[in-house]
Amino acid sequence: MSGLAGEPDGTGDARLESGREHQQFVLALDIGTTVMRGHVYDVSGHVKGASSKK
């Protein structure tokens, strides 16, 4: 299905209903035995956020 709000439009870009572009991110999770870590990356591979919890 294409054309839904926030869904990729086939060009690799996702667009909002209003036509404005929004950024895409990758969420990486590392779930270990004692700690869970999460990192958010932009499409260039730069870390945009990170968190960890025991």
C-alpha distance matrix in Angstrom:
0.0 3.8 6.9 7.3 10.8 11.7 8.5 9.4 9.5 10.4 14.0 14.5 14.8 13.0 13.8 14.8 14.4 17.9 17.1 19.1 18.3 18.7 20.0 18.4 20.6 21.3 23.0 25.6 27.5 30.9 32.0 35.7 38.4 39.7 37.3 33.6 32.5 29.4 28.8 26.1 25.8 24.4 22.9 26.6 27.7 29.8 30.2 29.1 30.2 31.8 33.1 35.0 36.4 39.0
3.8 0.0 3.8 5.6 8.9 9.7 6.6 7.0 6.2 7.9 11.2 12.1 11.9 10.2 10.7 11.9 11.6 14.9 13.6 15.8 15.1 16.0 17.6 16.5 19.2 20.5 22.6 25.6 27.8 31.3 32.8 36.5 39.4 40.5 37.9 34.1 32.6 29.2 28.2 25.2 24.6 22.7 21.1 24.6 26.2 28.1 28.9 27.6 29.1 31.0 32.7 34.9 36.6 39.4
6.9 3.8 0.0 3.8 6.5 8.2 6.5 7.7 6.4 9.5 12.0 13.0 11.7 9.5 8.6 9.2 8.2 11.3 10.4 13.0 13.0 14.3 16.6 16.3 19.4 21.3 23.5 26.7 29.0 32.7 34.2 37.9 40.9 41.7 38.8 35.0 33.4 29.9 28.7 25.5 24.9 22.8 21.5 25.0 26.7 28.3 29.0 27.2 28.9 31.1 32.8 35.3 37.1 40.1
7.3 5.6 3.8 0.0 3.8 6.2 5.4 8.3 8.7 11.9 14.3 14.3 12.8 9.7 8.8 8.2 7.3 11.1 11.1 13.2 13.2 13.7 16.0 15.5 18.3 20.1 21.7 25.0 27.0 30.7 32.0 35.7 38.5 39.2 36.4 32.6 31.2 27.8 26.9 23.8 23.8 22.0 21.4 25.0 26.3 27.6 27.8 25.9 27.0 29.1 30.5 32.9 34.4 37.4
10.8 8.9 6.5 3.8 0.0 3.8 5.5 8.8 9.8 13.3 14.9 14.4 12.0 8.4 6.8 5.1 5.0 8.6 9.2 10.5 10.8 10.8 13.4 13.6 16.3 18.6 20.1 23.7 25.7 29.5 30.9 34.6 37.4 37.7 34.8 31.0 29.4 25.9 24.9 21.7 21.8 20.0 19.8 23.4 24.7 25.5 25.6 23.2 24.4 26.7 28.1 30.8 32.3 35.5
11.7 9.7 8.2 6.2 3.8 0.0 3.8 6.7 8.8 12.0 13.1 11.8 9.4 5.6 5.3 4.9 7.2 10.0 9.7 9.8 8.9 8.0 10.0 9.8 12.6 14.9 16.7 20.3 22.5 26.3 27.9 31.7 34.6 34.9 31.8 28.0 26.2 22.6 21.4 18.1 18.1 16.3 16.1 19.7 21.0 21.8 21.9 19.7 21.0 23.4 25.0 27.7 29.5 32.8
8.5 6.6 6.5 5.4 5.5 3.8 0.0 3.8 6.3 9.0 10.9 9.8 8.5 5.4 6.6 7.8 9.4 12.5 11.5 12.2 10.8 10.4 11.7 10.6 13.2 14.9 16.9 20.2 22.5 26.2 27.9 31.6 34.7 35.3 32.4 28.6 26.9 23.4 22.2 19.1 18.7 17.0 16.1 19.8 21.1 22.5 22.9 21.3 22.7 24.7 26.4 28.9 30.8 33.8
9.4 7.0 7.7 8.3 8.8 6.7 3.8 0.0 3.8 5.7 7.2 6.2 5.6 4.1 6.8 9.5 11.5 14.0 11.9 12.5 10.3 10.4 11.2 9.8 12.7 14.3 17.0 20.0 22.8 26.3 28.4 32.0 35.3 36.1 33.1 29.4 27.3 23.8 22.2 19.0 17.9 15.8 14.1 17.7 19.3 21.1 22.1 21.0 22.8 25.0 27.1 29.6 31.8 34.9
9.5 6.2 6.4 8.7 9.8 8.8 6.3 3.8 0.0 3.8 5.6 6.8 6.2 5.9 7.1 10.1 11.2 13.4 10.8 12.2 10.6 12.0 13.3 12.6 15.9 17.7 20.6 23.6 26.5 30.0 32.1 35.7 39.0 39.8 36.8 33.1 31.0 27.4 25.7 22.3 20.9 18.4 16.4 19.6 21.7 23.7 25.0 23.9 26.0 28.4 30.7 33.3 35.5 38.6
10.4 7.9 9.5 11.9 13.3 12.0 9.0 5.7 3.8 0.0 3.8 5.6 7.2 8.4 10.5 13.7 15.0 17.1 14.3 15.4 13.4 14.6 15.1 13.8 16.7 17.9 21.0 23.5 26.5 29.8 32.1 35.5 38.9 40.0 37.1 33.5 31.4 27.9 26.1 23.0 21.2 18.8 16.2 19.2 21.3 23.7 25.4 24.8 27.1 29.2 31.6 34.0 36.4 39.3
14.0 11.2 12.0 14.3 14.9 13.1 10.9 7.2 5.6 3.8 0.0 3.8 5.4 8.2 10.3 14.0 15.8 17.1 13.8 14.4 11.9 13.4 13.6 12.8 15.8 17.4 20.8 23.3 26.6 29.9 32.5 35.8 39.3 40.2 37.2 33.6 31.2 27.7 25.4 22.1 19.9 17.1 14.2 16.7 19.3 21.6 23.7 23.2 25.9 28.3 31.0 33.7 36.4 39.4
14.5 12.1 13.0 14.3 14.4 11.8 9.8 6.2 6.8 5.6 3.8 0.0 3.8 6.7 9.9 13.5 16.0 17.5 14.5 14.3 11.1 11.6 10.9 9.4 12.2 13.6 17.1 19.6 22.9 26.1 28.8 32.1 35.7 36.5 33.4 29.9 27.4 23.9 21.6 18.4 16.2 13.6 10.7 13.6 15.8 18.2 20.1 19.8 22.3 24.6 27.4 30.0 32.7 35.7
14.8 11.9 11.7 12.8 12.0 9.4 8.5 5.6 6.2 7.2 5.4 3.8 0.0 3.8 6.5 10.1 12.9 14.1 11.1 10.5 7.3 8.1 8.2 7.9 11.3 13.7 17.1 20.1 23.4 26.8 29.4 32.8 36.3 36.8 33.6 30.0 27.4 23.7 21.3 17.8 15.9 12.9 10.8 13.8 16.2 17.9 19.6 18.6 21.2 23.9 26.6 29.5 32.2 35.4
13.0 10.2 9.5 9.7 8.4 5.6 5.4 4.1 5.9 8.4 8.2 6.7 3.8 0.0 3.8 6.9 9.9 11.6 9.4 8.9 6.3 6.4 7.6 7.4 10.9 13.5 16.3 19.7 22.6 26.3 28.5 32.1 35.4 35.8 32.6 28.9 26.6 22.9 20.9 17.3 16.2 13.6 12.4 15.7 17.7 19.0 20.0 18.4 20.6 23.2 25.5 28.4 30.8 34.1
13.8 10.7 8.6 8.8 6.8 5.3 6.6 6.8 7.1 10.5 10.3 9.9 6.5 3.8 0.0 3.8 6.6 7.9 5.7 5.8 4.6 6.0 8.9 9.9 13.6 16.6 19.1 22.6 25.4 29.1 31.3 34.9 38.1 38.3 35.0 31.3 29.0 25.3 23.3 19.7 18.8 16.0 15.3 18.4 20.5 21.3 22.2 20.2 22.3 25.2 27.4 30.5 32.7 36.1
14.8 11.9 9.2 8.2 5.1 4.9 7.8 9.5 10.1 13.7 14.0 13.5 10.1 6.9 3.8 0.0 3.8 5.4 5.3 5.5 6.2 6.9 10.3 11.8 15.0 18.1 20.1 23.8 26.2 30.0 31.8 35.5 38.5 38.5 35.2 31.5 29.4 25.7 24.1 20.6 20.2 17.8 17.8 20.9 22.7 23.1 23.5 21.0 22.7 25.5 27.4 30.5 32.4 35.9
14.4 11.6 8.2 7.3 5.0 7.2 9.4 11.5 11.2 15.0 15.8 16.0 12.9 9.9 6.6 3.8 0.0 3.8 5.4 7.4 9.4 10.6 14.1 15.5 18.7 21.6 23.4 27.1 29.3 33.1 34.7 38.5 41.4 41.4 38.2 34.5 32.6 29.0 27.6 24.1 24.0 21.6 21.4 24.6 26.5 26.9 27.3 24.7 26.2 29.0 30.7 33.6 35.4 38.7
17.9 14.9 11.3 11.1 8.6 10.0 12.5 14.0 13.4 17.1 17.1 17.5 14.1 11.6 7.9 5.4 3.8 0.0 3.8 5.6 8.8 10.7 14.5 16.6 20.0 23.2 25.2 29.0 31.3 35.1 36.9 40.6 43.5 43.3 40.0 36.4 34.2 30.6 28.9 25.3 24.9 22.2 22.2 25.0 27.2 27.2 27.8 25.0 26.8 29.9 31.8 35.0 36.9 40.4
17.1 13.6 10.4 11.1 9.2 9.7 11.5 11.9 10.8 14.3 13.8 14.5 11.1 9.4 5.7 5.3 5.4 3.8 0.0 3.8 6.4 9.4 12.9 15.0 18.6 21.9 24.3 28.0 30.7 34.4 36.5 40.2 43.3 43.2 39.9 36.2 33.9 30.2 28.2 24.4 23.5 20.5 19.9 22.6 25.1 25.5 26.5 24.1 26.3 29.5 31.7 34.9 37.1 40.7
19.1 15.8 13.0 13.2 10.5 9.8 12.2 12.5 12.2 15.4 14.4 14.3 10.5 8.9 5.8 5.5 7.4 5.6 3.8 0.0 3.8 6.5 10.1 12.9 16.3 19.9 22.3 25.9 28.7 32.4 34.6 38.2 41.4 41.0 37.6 34.0 31.5 27.7 25.5 21.8 20.8 17.7 17.6 20.0 22.5 22.5 23.4 20.9 23.2 26.5 28.9 32.3 34.7 38.3
18.3 15.1 13.0 13.2 10.8 8.9 10.8 10.3 10.6 13.4 11.9 11.1 7.3 6.3 4.6 6.2 9.4 8.8 6.4 3.8 0.0 3.8 6.8 9.4 13.0 16.5 19.2 22.8 25.8 29.4 31.8 35.3 38.6 38.4 34.9 31.4 28.7 25.0 22.6 18.8 17.5 14.3 13.9 16.4 18.9 19.1 20.3 18.0 20.6 23.9 26.5 29.8 32.4 36.0
18.7 16.0 14.3 13.7 10.8 8.0 10.4 10.4 12.0 14.6 13.4 11.6 8.1 6.4 6.0 6.9 10.6 10.7 9.4 6.5 3.8 0.0 3.8 6.6 9.9 13.5 15.9 19.5 22.4 26.0 28.4 31.8 35.1 34.8 31.3 27.8 25.1 21.4 19.1 15.3 14.4 11.5 11.9 14.6 16.6 16.5 17.2 14.7 17.1 20.3 22.8 26.1 28.6 32.2
20.0 17.6 16.6 16.0 13.4 10.0 11.7 11.2 13.3 15.1 13.6 10.9 8.2 7.6 8.9 10.3 14.1 14.5 12.9 10.1 6.8 3.8 0.0 3.8 6.6 10.4 13.0 16.4 19.5 23.0 25.6 28.9 32.3 32.1 28.5 25.1 22.2 18.4 15.8 12.0 10.7 7.8 8.4 11.1 12.9 12.9 13.6 11.5 14.1 17.3 20.0 23.4 26.2 29.7
18.4 16.5 16.3 15.5 13.6 9.8 10.6 9.8 12.6 13.8 12.8 9.4 7.9 7.4 9.9 11.8 15.5 16.6 15.0 12.9 9.4 6.6 3.8 0.0 3.8 7.1 10.1 13.4 16.6 20.1 22.8 26.2 29.6 29.7 26.2 22.7 20.0 16.2 13.8 10.2 8.9 6.5 6.6 10.2 11.2 12.1 12.7 11.2 13.5 16.1 18.7 21.8 24.5 27.9
20.6 19.2 19.4 18.3 16.3 12.6 13.2 12.7 15.9 16.7 15.8 12.2 11.3 10.9 13.6 15.0 18.7 20.0 18.6 16.3 13.0 9.9 6.6 3.8 0.0 3.8 6.6 9.8 13.1 16.5 19.3 22.6 26.1 26.1 22.6 19.2 16.3 12.6 10.1 6.5 5.5 4.7 6.1 9.4 9.1 9.8 9.7 8.6 10.4 12.6 15.3 18.2 21.1 24.4
21.3 20.5 21.3 20.1 18.6 14.9 14.9 14.3 17.7 17.9 17.4 13.6 13.7 13.5 16.6 18.1 21.6 23.2 21.9 19.9 16.5 13.5 10.4 7.1 3.8 0.0 3.8 6.5 9.9 13.2 16.1 19.4 22.9 23.3 20.0 16.6 13.8 10.3 8.2 5.6 5.1 6.4 7.3 10.2 8.7 10.1 9.5 9.7 10.6 11.7 14.1 16.4 19.3 22.3
23.0 22.6 23.5 21.7 20.1 16.7 16.9 17.0 20.6 21.0 20.8 17.1 17.1 16.3 19.1 20.1 23.4 25.2 24.3 22.3 19.2 15.9 13.0 10.1 6.6 3.8 0.0 3.8 6.6 10.1 12.7 16.1 19.5 19.7 16.5 12.9 10.4 6.9 5.9 4.7 6.5 9.1 10.9 13.2 11.0 11.8 10.0 9.9 9.4 9.5 11.2 13.1 15.7 18.6
25.6 25.6 26.7 25.0 23.7 20.3 20.2 20.0 23.6 23.5 23.3 19.6 20.1 19.7 22.6 23.8 27.1 29.0 28.0 25.9 22.8 19.5 16.4 13.4 9.8 6.5 3.8 0.0 3.8 6.8 9.9 12.9 16.6 17.1 14.0 10.7 8.2 5.6 5.3 6.4 8.0 11.3 12.8 14.4 11.4 12.4 10.4 11.5 10.6 9.4 10.7 11.7 14.3 16.8
27.5 27.8 29.0 27.0 25.7 22.5 22.5 22.8 26.5 26.5 26.6 22.9 23.4 22.6 25.4 26.2 29.3 31.3 30.7 28.7 25.8 22.4 19.5 16.6 13.1 9.9 6.6 3.8 0.0 3.8 6.2 9.5 13.0 13.6 10.7 7.3 5.8 4.5 6.7 9.0 11.4 14.8 16.5 18.1 15.0 15.6 13.1 14.0 12.1 9.9 9.8 9.6 11.6 13.6
30.9 31.3 32.7 30.7 29.5 26.3 26.2 26.3 30.0 29.8 29.9 26.1 26.8 26.3 29.1 30.0 33.1 35.1 34.4 32.4 29.4 26.0 23.0 20.1 16.5 13.2 10.1 6.8 3.8 0.0 3.8 6.2 9.9 10.7 8.2 5.7 5.1 6.3 8.7 11.8 13.9 17.6 19.3 20.3 16.9 17.4 14.8 16.3 14.1 11.2 10.5 9.2 10.8 11.9
32.0 32.8 34.2 32.0 30.9 27.9 27.9 28.4 32.1 32.1 32.5 28.8 29.4 28.5 31.3 31.8 34.7 36.9 36.5 34.6 31.8 28.4 25.6 22.8 19.3 16.1 12.7 9.9 6.2 3.8 0.0 3.8 6.9 8.2 6.5 4.5 6.4 8.5 11.7 14.7 17.3 20.8 22.6 23.9 20.5 21.0 18.2 19.3 16.7 13.6 11.9 9.7 9.9 10.1
35.7 36.5 37.9 35.7 34.6 31.7 31.6 32.0 35.7 35.5 35.8 32.1 32.8 32.1 34.9 35.5 38.5 40.6 40.2 38.2 35.3 31.8 28.9 26.2 22.6 19.4 16.1 12.9 9.5 6.2 3.8 0.0 3.8 5.6 5.3 5.8 8.2 11.2 14.2 17.6 20.0 23.7 25.4 26.3 22.8 23.1 20.2 21.7 19.0 15.6 13.7 10.7 10.4 9.4
38.4 39.4 40.9 38.5 37.4 34.6 34.7 35.3 39.0 38.9 39.3 35.7 36.3 35.4 38.1 38.5 41.4 43.5 43.3 41.4 38.6 35.1 32.3 29.6 26.1 22.9 19.5 16.6 13.0 9.9 6.9 3.8 0.0 3.8 6.2 8.0 11.1 14.4 17.6 21.0 23.6 27.3 29.1 30.1 26.5 26.6 23.7 25.0 22.0 18.5 16.1 12.7 11.3 9.1
39.7 40.5 41.7 39.2 37.7 34.9 35.3 36.1 39.8 40.0 40.2 36.5 36.8 35.8 38.3 38.5 41.4 43.3 43.2 41.0 38.4 34.8 32.1 29.7 26.1 23.3 19.7 17.1 13.6 10.7 8.2 5.6 3.8 0.0 3.8 7.0 10.1 13.7 16.9 20.5 23.3 27.0 29.3 30.1 26.5 26.1 22.9 23.9 20.6 16.9 14.1 10.4 8.6 5.7
37.3 37.9 38.8 36.4 34.8 31.8 32.4 33.1 36.8 37.1 37.2 33.4 33.6 32.6 35.0 35.2 38.2 40.0 39.9 37.6 34.9 31.3 28.5 26.2 22.6 20.0 16.5 14.0 10.7 8.2 6.5 5.3 6.2 3.8 0.0 3.8 6.4 10.1 13.3 16.8 19.7 23.4 25.9 26.6 23.1 22.5 19.2 20.1 16.8 13.1 10.4 6.7 5.6 4.4
33.6 34.1 35.0 32.6 31.0 28.0 28.6 29.4 33.1 33.5 33.6 29.9 30.0 28.9 31.3 31.5 34.5 36.4 36.2 34.0 31.4 27.8 25.1 22.7 19.2 16.6 12.9 10.7 7.3 5.7 4.5 5.8 8.0 7.0 3.8 0.0 3.8 6.9 10.5 13.7 16.8 20.4 22.8 24.0 20.6 20.2 16.9 17.5 14.4 10.9 8.4 5.5 5.4 6.4
32.5 32.6 33.4 31.2 29.4 26.2 26.9 27.3 31.0 31.4 31.2 27.4 27.4 26.6 29.0 29.4 32.6 34.2 33.9 31.5 28.7 25.1 22.2 20.0 16.3 13.8 10.4 8.2 5.8 5.1 6.4 8.2 11.1 10.1 6.4 3.8 0.0 3.8 6.9 10.4 13.3 17.0 19.6 20.4 17.0 16.5 13.1 13.9 10.9 7.5 5.8 4.2 6.6 8.9
29.4 29.2 29.9 27.8 25.9 22.6 23.4 23.8 27.4 27.9 27.7 23.9 23.7 22.9 25.3 25.7 29.0 30.6 30.2 27.7 25.0 21.4 18.4 16.2 12.6 10.3 6.9 5.6 4.5 6.3 8.5 11.2 14.4 13.7 10.1 6.9 3.8 0.0 3.8 6.9 10.1 13.6 16.2 17.5 14.3 13.8 10.6 10.9 8.2 5.6 5.3 6.3 9.1 12.0
28.8 28.2 28.7 26.9 24.9 21.4 22.2 22.2 25.7 26.1 25.4 21.6 21.3 20.9 23.3 24.1 27.6 28.9 28.2 25.5 22.6 19.1 15.8 13.8 10.1 8.2 5.9 5.3 6.7 8.7 11.7 14.2 17.6 16.9 13.3 10.5 6.9 3.8 0.0 3.8 6.5 10.2 13.0 13.8 10.8 10.0 6.8 7.6 5.7 4.3 6.6 8.8 12.2 15.3
26.1 25.2 25.5 23.8 21.7 18.1 19.1 19.0 22.3 23.0 22.1 18.4 17.8 17.3 19.7 20.6 24.1 25.3 24.4 21.8 18.8 15.3 12.0 10.2 6.5 5.6 4.7 6.4 9.0 11.8 14.7 17.6 21.0 20.5 16.8 13.7 10.4 6.9 3.8 0.0 3.8 6.9 10.0 11.4 9.1 8.4 5.8 5.4 5.1 6.3 9.1 12.0 15.2 18.5
25.8 24.6 24.9 23.8 21.8 18.1 18.7 17.9 20.9 21.2 19.9 16.2 15.9 16.2 18.8 20.2 24.0 24.9 23.5 20.8 17.5 14.4 10.7 8.9 5.5 5.1 6.5 8.0 11.4 13.9 17.3 20.0 23.6 23.3 19.7 16.8 13.3 10.1 6.5 3.8 0.0 3.8 6.6 7.6 5.4 5.3 4.5 5.4 7.3 9.1 12.4 15.2 18.6 21.8
24.4 22.7 22.8 22.0 20.0 16.3 17.0 15.8 18.4 18.8 17.1 13.6 12.9 13.6 16.0 17.8 21.6 22.2 20.5 17.7 14.3 11.5 7.8 6.5 4.7 6.4 9.1 11.3 14.8 17.6 20.8 23.7 27.3 27.0 23.4 20.4 17.0 13.6 10.2 6.9 3.8 0.0 3.8 5.4 5.4 5.6 6.7 6.5 9.6 12.2 15.6 18.7 22.1 25.4
22.9 21.1 21.5 21.4 19.8 16.1 16.1 14.1 16.4 16.2 14.2 10.7 10.8 12.4 15.3 17.8 21.4 22.2 19.9 17.6 13.9 11.9 8.4 6.6 6.1 7.3 10.9 12.8 16.5 19.3 22.6 25.4 29.1 29.3 25.9 22.8 19.6 16.2 13.0 10.0 6.6 3.8 0.0 3.8 5.4 7.5 9.7 10.2 13.3 15.6 18.9 21.7 25.1 28.2
26.6 24.6 25.0 25.0 23.4 19.7 19.8 17.7 19.6 19.2 16.7 13.6 13.8 15.7 18.4 20.9 24.6 25.0 22.6 20.0 16.4 14.6 11.1 10.2 9.4 10.2 13.2 14.4 18.1 20.3 23.9 26.3 30.1 30.1 26.6 24.0 20.4 17.5 13.8 11.4 7.6 5.4 3.8 0.0 3.8 5.6 9.0 10.4 13.7 16.0 19.6 22.4 26.0 29.1
27.7 26.2 26.7 26.3 24.7 21.0 21.1 19.3 21.7 21.3 19.3 15.8 16.2 17.7 20.5 22.7 26.5 27.2 25.1 22.5 18.9 16.6 12.9 11.2 9.1 8.7 11.0 11.4 15.0 16.9 20.5 22.8 26.5 26.5 23.1 20.6 17.0 14.3 10.8 9.1 5.4 5.4 5.4 3.8 0.0 3.8 6.5 8.9 11.6 13.2 16.8 19.2 22.8 25.7
29.8 28.1 28.3 27.6 25.5 21.8 22.5 21.1 23.7 23.7 21.6 18.2 17.9 19.0 21.3 23.1 26.9 27.2 25.5 22.5 19.1 16.5 12.9 12.1 9.8 10.1 11.8 12.4 15.6 17.4 21.0 23.1 26.6 26.1 22.5 20.2 16.5 13.8 10.0 8.4 5.3 5.6 7.5 5.6 3.8 0.0 3.8 6.2 9.2 11.3 15.0 17.9 21.6 24.7
30.2 28.9 29.0 27.8 25.6 21.9 22.9 22.1 25.0 25.4 23.7 20.1 19.6 20.0 22.2 23.5 27.3 27.8 26.5 23.4 20.3 17.2 13.6 12.7 9.7 9.5 10.0 10.4 13.1 14.8 18.2 20.2 23.7 22.9 19.2 16.9 13.1 10.6 6.8 5.8 4.5 6.7 9.7 9.0 6.5 3.8 0.0 3.8 5.7 7.5 11.2 14.2 17.9 21.0
29.1 27.6 27.2 25.9 23.2 19.7 21.3 21.0 23.9 24.8 23.2 19.8 18.6 18.4 20.2 21.0 24.7 25.0 24.1 20.9 18.0 14.7 11.5 11.2 8.6 9.7 9.9 11.5 14.0 16.3 19.3 21.7 25.0 23.9 20.1 17.5 13.9 10.9 7.6 5.4 5.4 6.5 10.2 10.4 8.9 6.2 3.8 0.0 3.8 7.2 10.8 14.3 17.7 21.2
30.2 29.1 28.9 27.0 24.4 21.0 22.7 22.8 26.0 27.1 25.9 22.3 21.2 20.6 22.3 22.7 26.2 26.8 26.3 23.2 20.6 17.1 14.1 13.5 10.4 10.6 9.4 10.6 12.1 14.1 16.7 19.0 22.0 20.6 16.8 14.4 10.9 8.2 5.7 5.1 7.3 9.6 13.3 13.7 11.6 9.2 5.7 3.8 0.0 3.8 7.1 10.7 14.0 17.6
31.8 31.0 31.1 29.1 26.7 23.4 24.7 25.0 28.4 29.2 28.3 24.6 23.9 23.2 25.2 25.5 29.0 29.9 29.5 26.5 23.9 20.3 17.3 16.1 12.6 11.7 9.5 9.4 9.9 11.2 13.6 15.6 18.5 16.9 13.1 10.9 7.5 5.6 4.3 6.3 9.1 12.2 15.6 16.0 13.2 11.3 7.5 7.2 3.8 0.0 3.8 7.1 10.6 14.1
33.1 32.7 32.8 30.5 28.1 25.0 26.4 27.1 30.7 31.6 31.0 27.4 26.6 25.5 27.4 27.4 30.7 31.8 31.7 28.9 26.5 22.8 20.0 18.7 15.3 14.1 11.2 10.7 9.8 10.5 11.9 13.7 16.1 14.1 10.4 8.4 5.8 5.3 6.6 9.1 12.4 15.6 18.9 19.6 16.8 15.0 11.2 10.8 7.1 3.8 0.0 3.8 7.0 10.6
35.0 34.9 35.3 32.9 30.8 27.7 28.9 29.6 33.3 34.0 33.7 30.0 29.5 28.4 30.5 30.5 33.6 35.0 34.9 32.3 29.8 26.1 23.4 21.8 18.2 16.4 13.1 11.7 9.6 9.2 9.7 10.7 12.7 10.4 6.7 5.5 4.2 6.3 8.8 12.0 15.2 18.7 21.7 22.4 19.2 17.9 14.2 14.3 10.7 7.1 3.8 0.0 3.8 7.0
36.4 36.6 37.1 34.4 32.3 29.5 30.8 31.8 35.5 36.4 36.4 32.7 32.2 30.8 32.7 32.4 35.4 36.9 37.1 34.7 32.4 28.6 26.2 24.5 21.1 19.3 15.7 14.3 11.6 10.8 9.9 10.4 11.3 8.6 5.6 5.4 6.6 9.1 12.2 15.2 18.6 22.1 25.1 26.0 22.8 21.6 17.9 17.7 14.0 10.6 7.0 3.8 0.0 3.8
39.0 39.4 40.1 37.4 35.5 32.8 33.8 34.9 38.6 39.3 39.4 35.7 35.4 34.1 36.1 35.9 38.7 40.4 40.7 38.3 36.0 32.2 29.7 27.9 24.4 22.3 18.6 16.8 13.6 11.9 10.1 9.4 9.1 5.7 4.4 6.4 8.9 12.0 15.3 18.5 21.8 25.4 28.2 29.1 25.7 24.7 21.0 21.2 17.6 14.1 10.6 7.0 3.8 0.0
